[in-house]
Amino acid sequence: MIDFRYHLVSIVAVFLALAIGIVLGSTSEARNGALALLQQSSNSLKNELNATQAKSDAYQAQAGAQEQFLQTAEPRLLARLLDGESIVIVTEPGAQGSVVDGVKKAAALAGATVTGEVALQPKFNDISAANGSSLSSINNSIASTNGTVLDNGSDLRTNYQQQAAQLIATAILAKTVIQPGLTTADPQTVLSYYAQAGYLTVSPAQVSRPAQLAVLVTPQAAPSGGPDDPANQVLLAVAQEFAGASAATVVAGGMSGSTQPGSAISALRSSSVSGQVSTVDDADTTLGEITVVQALAALVAGGKPNSYGISGASAVTPVPMPSASATATTTPSTTPTATGKAGQKK
């Protein structure tokens, strides 16, 4: 007697054979259809790629034309905008050289004089206890010589860096032009203390005289520790002291670093220090270097600090644009900064 399971297996085998036959019989047709579909998809993707490339080429051409226009217009846009003003440039470790060069070029076109460049070294950003003790010793030595009253920093972690920035700022910056013959803190003497200990370098060999304006150049790359990284926190302390000692301070960085999460520019913009300095996040472009000078001019003319650029900024450039006639030149000081009180804040 034939088992029911035998019938079931036979029926399944018949249907399986039928299915295999159908598949084998239609393989050629299915393959041709699949190839046609793939070819159609490939052609569509190629068309999309070509269209995207054409748009990219058009944008690059447009950007090139705009850059060429700005380079041509820059001398006129900046002419006499900072006539008679002086600027000191301070760079953070890892600052982008092209930003520094652009600021110098734009300052010259605006009629300003760069009194020198102070490059802070990685040691300045070291907030360890051992380094803090060394920096504190230098700060106290300079303060006792000058009779400076050192302020307590707004952040205990960067207290010694902020006190150092206070002493440096009062040596290389003044809100108004210092008349010849008045007694002031000697920039080179103060800077030499920190230079000999490896905290900074000065270029050229010395800062010729106190400047009224300051530009702080941020690192090219965002620090690994994010917004709370010691490098960012030290920058905030330095910017705060420079803002208090100058007629105007601008913090500038390039697009590659400023657009990264946790960058120095973004950390500053989210802090209380943003109300004391202006920031520019695209200073490695012609537009950005123009904006740095315009931002300084706007502050000198009595404008409020603002954020400029392309990444989280309030505006691309100052609006309305400052003009030479609207920029108030800092007047010479008739009150000497007495030796012994050079760094005391009111």
C-alpha positions as CSV (number, residue, x, y, z in Angstrom):
1,M,0.0,0.0,0.0
2,I,1.3,3.4,-1.0
3,D,1.7,5.8,1.9
4,F,0.0,9.2,1.8
5,R,3.3,10.8,2.4
6,Y,4.6,9.3,-0.8
7,H,1.7,11.0,-2.7
8,L,2.5,14.3,-1.0
9,V,6.2,14.1,-1.9
10,S,5.3,13.2,-5.5
11,I,2.9,16.1,-5.9
12,V,5.5,18.5,-4.4
13,A,8.2,17.1,-6.7
14,V,5.9,17.7,-9.7
15,F,5.2,21.3,-8.8
16,L,8.9,21.9,-8.1
17,A,9.9,20.5,-11.4
18,L,7.3,22.7,-13.1
19,A,8.6,25.8,-11.3
20,I,12.2,25.0,-12.3
21,G,11.1,24.6,-15.9
22,I,9.3,27.9,-15.9
23,V,12.4,29.7,-14.4
24,L,14.8,28.1,-16.8
25,G,12.5,29.0,-19.7
26,S,12.3,32.6,-18.8
27,T,15.9,33.2,-17.6
28,S,17.0,34.8,-20.8
29,E,14.1,37.2,-20.9
30,A,14.5,38.2,-17.2
31,R,18.2,38.8,-17.7
32,N,17.6,41.1,-20.6
33,G,15.0,43.0,-18.6
34,A,17.3,43.4,-15.6
35,L,20.2,44.6,-17.8
36,A,17.9,47.2,-19.4
37,L,16.7,48.4,-16.0
38,L,20.3,48.7,-14.7
39,Q,21.4,50.6,-17.9
40,Q,18.5,53.0,-17.4
41,S,19.4,53.6,-13.7
42,S,23.1,54.1,-14.7
43,N,22.2,56.6,-17.4
44,S,19.9,58.5,-14.9
45,L,22.7,58.6,-12.3
46,K,25.2,59.9,-14.9
47,N,22.8,62.6,-15.9
48,E,22.3,63.6,-12.2
49,L,26.1,63.6,-11.7
50,N,26.7,65.7,-14.8
51,A,24.1,68.2,-13.6
52,T,25.6,68.4,-10.1
53,Q,29.1,68.9,-11.6
54,A,27.8,71.7,-13.8
55,K,26.3,73.4,-10.8
56,S,29.5,73.0,-8.8
57,D,31.5,74.4,-11.7
58,A,29.1,77.4,-11.9
59,Y,29.4,78.0,-8.1
60,Q,33.2,77.9,-8.3
61,A,33.2,80.3,-11.2
62,Q,30.9,82.6,-9.3
63,A,33.0,82.4,-6.2
64,G,36.2,83.0,-8.2
65,A,34.6,86.1,-9.8
66,Q,33.5,87.4,-6.4
67,E,36.9,86.8,-4.9
68,Q,38.5,88.7,-7.8
69,F,36.1,91.5,-7.3
70,L,36.8,91.8,-3.6
71,Q,40.6,91.7,-4.2
72,T,40.1,94.6,-6.6
73,A,37.7,96.5,-4.4
74,E,39.6,95.9,-1.1
75,P,41.9,99.0,-1.3
76,R,38.9,101.3,-1.8
77,L,36.7,99.5,0.8
78,L,39.4,100.0,3.4
79,A,41.0,103.3,2.4
80,R,41.6,105.4,5.5
81,L,39.2,103.3,7.5
82,L,41.8,103.1,10.4
83,D,43.9,106.0,9.4
84,G,46.5,106.7,12.2
85,E,45.4,103.8,14.3
86,S,47.8,101.1,15.6
87,I,47.2,97.4,15.9
88,V,48.9,94.6,17.8
89,I,48.3,91.0,16.6
90,V,48.3,88.2,19.1
91,T,48.2,84.6,17.9
92,E,47.1,81.5,19.7
93,P,49.1,78.3,19.3
94,G,48.3,76.8,15.9
95,A,47.0,80.0,14.4
96,Q,46.7,80.1,10.6
97,G,49.5,82.1,9.0
98,S,47.3,83.2,6.1
99,V,44.9,84.9,8.6
100,V,47.8,86.8,10.1
101,D,49.1,87.8,6.7
102,G,45.6,88.9,5.6
103,V,45.1,91.0,8.7
104,K,48.4,92.7,8.2
105,K,47.6,93.5,4.5
106,A,44.2,94.8,5.3
107,A,45.5,96.9,8.2
108,A,48.0,98.6,5.9
109,L,45.4,99.3,3.3
110,A,43.2,100.9,6.0
111,G,46.1,103.2,7.0
112,A,46.9,101.5,10.3
113,T,50.3,100.5,11.7
114,V,50.9,97.0,13.1
115,T,53.1,97.5,16.2
116,G,54.1,93.9,16.4
117,E,53.0,90.3,16.7
118,V,52.9,88.3,19.9
119,A,52.6,84.5,19.5
120,L,51.4,82.7,22.5
121,Q,53.0,79.3,22.9
122,P,51.4,75.9,23.9
123,K,52.9,76.4,27.4
124,F,50.7,79.4,27.9
125,N,47.6,77.1,27.6
126,D,48.9,74.6,30.2
127,I,46.6,74.8,33.2
128,S,48.5,72.2,35.3
129,A,49.4,73.0,38.9
130,A,53.1,73.0,38.1
131,N,52.8,75.3,35.2
132,G,50.4,77.5,37.2
133,S,53.1,77.9,39.9
134,S,55.7,79.0,37.4
135,L,53.4,81.4,35.7
136,S,52.2,82.8,39.0
137,S,55.8,83.5,40.0
138,I,56.4,85.5,36.8
139,N,53.2,87.4,37.2
140,N,54.0,88.4,40.8
141,S,57.5,89.4,39.9
142,I,56.3,91.8,37.2
143,A,53.4,93.1,39.3
144,S,55.7,93.9,42.2
145,T,58.0,95.8,40.0
146,N,55.3,97.8,38.3
147,G,53.1,98.0,41.4
148,T,50.3,96.4,39.4
149,V,47.3,95.0,41.4
150,L,46.5,91.6,39.9
151,D,42.8,90.8,39.4
152,N,41.4,87.5,40.2
153,G,40.5,85.6,37.0
154,S,36.9,84.8,36.2
155,D,37.7,81.1,36.1
156,L,40.0,79.5,38.7
157,R,41.4,77.1,36.1
158,T,42.8,79.9,34.1
159,N,43.5,82.4,36.8
160,Y,47.2,82.7,36.2
161,Q,46.8,82.9,32.5
162,Q,44.3,85.7,32.9
163,Q,46.6,87.6,35.2
164,A,49.4,87.2,32.7
165,A,47.1,88.5,30.0
166,Q,46.3,91.5,32.2
167,L,50.0,92.3,32.5
168,I,50.7,91.7,28.8
169,A,47.7,93.7,27.8
170,T,48.6,96.8,29.8
171,A,52.1,96.7,28.3
172,I,51.2,96.4,24.6
173,L,47.8,98.1,24.6
174,A,46.4,101.5,25.5
175,K,42.9,102.8,24.9
176,T,44.3,106.1,23.6
177,V,47.5,107.2,21.9
178,I,50.2,107.7,24.5
179,Q,51.9,111.1,24.0
180,P,55.7,111.0,23.7
181,G,57.5,111.5,27.0
182,L,54.8,110.0,29.2
183,T,55.8,107.2,31.5
184,T,54.3,103.9,30.5
185,A,55.0,100.2,31.1
186,D,57.8,99.1,28.8
187,P,56.3,96.5,26.4
188,Q,59.6,94.8,25.7
189,T,60.5,94.4,29.4
190,V,57.2,92.8,30.3
191,L,57.2,90.5,27.2
192,S,60.7,89.4,27.9
193,Y,59.8,87.8,31.2
194,Y,57.3,85.5,29.4
195,A,59.4,85.0,26.3
196,Q,62.4,83.8,28.3
197,A,60.2,81.2,30.1
198,G,58.8,79.9,26.8
199,Y,55.3,81.3,27.1
200,L,55.4,83.5,24.0
201,T,57.5,84.9,21.2
202,V,57.6,88.3,19.7
203,S,57.9,89.3,16.0
204,P,59.6,91.5,15.0
205,A,62.2,91.6,17.8
206,Q,60.1,93.9,19.8
207,V,56.7,95.6,20.1
208,S,57.5,99.2,19.2
209,R,54.8,100.8,21.3
210,P,51.4,100.2,22.8
211,A,48.7,99.9,20.2
212,Q,45.1,100.9,20.6
213,L,43.5,98.0,18.7
214,A,44.1,94.3,19.0
215,V,43.4,91.3,16.8
216,L,43.5,87.8,18.4
217,V,44.0,85.0,15.9
218,T,42.5,81.6,16.9
219,P,43.9,78.1,16.2
220,Q,43.4,76.7,12.7
221,A,41.9,73.5,14.2
222,A,39.3,73.1,17.0
223,P,40.9,71.7,20.2
224,S,40.2,68.0,21.0
225,G,38.5,68.8,24.3
226,G,35.6,70.7,22.8
227,P,34.3,74.0,24.2
228,D,35.8,73.4,27.7
229,D,39.2,72.6,26.3
230,P,41.9,74.6,28.2
231,A,42.9,76.3,25.0
232,N,39.4,77.7,24.6
233,Q,39.2,78.8,28.2
234,V,42.5,80.5,28.1
235,L,41.5,82.3,24.9
236,L,38.4,83.7,26.7
237,A,40.6,85.0,29.5
238,V,43.0,86.7,27.1
239,A,40.2,88.2,25.0
240,Q,38.5,89.6,28.1
241,E,41.8,91.3,29.3
242,F,42.6,92.7,25.8
243,A,39.0,94.0,25.4
244,G,39.4,95.9,28.7
245,A,42.8,97.4,27.8
246,S,42.2,98.4,24.2
247,A,39.9,100.7,22.3
248,A,38.7,97.7,20.2
249,T,39.5,94.0,20.1
250,V,38.5,91.5,17.4
251,V,39.0,87.7,17.5
252,A,39.5,86.2,14.1
253,G,39.8,82.7,12.7
254,G,39.8,80.8,9.5
255,M,36.8,78.8,8.1
256,S,38.4,75.4,8.5
257,G,38.7,75.8,12.3
258,S,35.8,78.1,13.1
259,T,33.2,75.8,11.5
260,Q,34.2,72.8,13.6
261,P,32.3,71.8,16.7
262,G,34.0,73.1,19.8
263,S,36.1,75.7,17.9
264,A,37.5,78.7,19.7
265,I,35.2,81.1,17.8
266,S,32.1,79.1,18.7
267,A,33.2,78.8,22.4
268,L,33.7,82.5,22.6
269,R,30.4,83.4,20.9
270,S,28.6,81.3,23.5
271,S,30.3,82.9,26.4
272,S,29.9,86.3,28.2
273,V,33.0,87.5,26.6
274,S,31.1,87.8,23.3
275,G,29.7,91.1,24.6
276,Q,33.2,92.6,24.8
277,V,34.8,91.6,21.5
278,S,33.7,91.2,17.9
279,T,34.5,87.9,16.1
280,V,35.1,87.0,12.5
281,D,35.1,83.3,11.4
282,D,36.2,83.6,7.8
283,A,39.3,85.7,8.1
284,D,41.2,83.4,5.8
285,T,39.3,84.9,2.9
286,T,39.5,88.3,1.3
287,L,36.0,89.1,2.5
288,G,37.0,88.0,6.1
289,E,40.1,90.1,6.2
290,I,38.1,93.1,5.0
291,T,35.5,92.3,7.7
292,V,38.2,92.2,10.5
293,V,39.2,95.8,9.7
294,Q,35.6,96.9,9.3
295,A,34.8,95.3,12.7
296,L,37.6,97.2,14.4
297,A,36.4,100.5,12.7
298,A,32.8,99.9,13.8
299,L,34.0,99.4,17.4
300,V,36.2,102.5,17.3
301,A,33.3,104.5,16.0
302,G,31.2,103.4,19.0
303,G,29.4,100.4,17.7
304,K,28.6,97.3,19.7
305,P,30.6,94.0,19.5
306,N,29.1,91.5,17.0
307,S,29.8,88.2,15.3
308,Y,30.6,88.2,11.6
309,G,31.2,85.5,9.0
310,I,29.4,82.4,7.8
311,S,29.2,79.9,10.7
312,G,26.7,80.9,13.4
313,A,27.4,84.6,12.9
314,S,24.9,87.4,13.3
315,A,26.0,89.1,10.0
316,V,28.4,88.6,7.2
317,T,30.0,92.0,7.7
318,P,29.1,95.2,9.7
319,V,25.9,96.8,8.5
320,P,26.0,99.6,7.7
321,M,29.6,99.5,6.6
322,P,31.8,101.9,8.5
323,S,33.4,104.7,6.6
324,A,36.5,106.8,7.1
325,S,34.5,109.8,8.0
326,A,32.4,107.9,10.6
327,T,35.4,106.3,12.3
328,A,36.4,108.1,15.4
329,T,40.2,108.3,15.8
330,T,41.4,107.6,19.3
331,T,42.8,110.8,20.7
332,P,46.2,111.2,22.4
333,S,46.1,110.6,26.1
334,T,47.0,113.6,28.3
335,T,47.1,111.5,31.4
336,P,50.2,109.3,31.8
337,T,49.9,105.7,32.8
338,A,52.0,105.9,35.8
339,T,54.8,103.4,36.4
340,G,53.6,101.3,39.3
341,K,49.9,101.4,38.2
342,A,50.3,100.3,34.6
343,G,48.0,97.4,35.0
344,Q,45.5,98.5,37.6
345,K,41.9,98.4,36.5
346,K,39.3,100.9,37.6
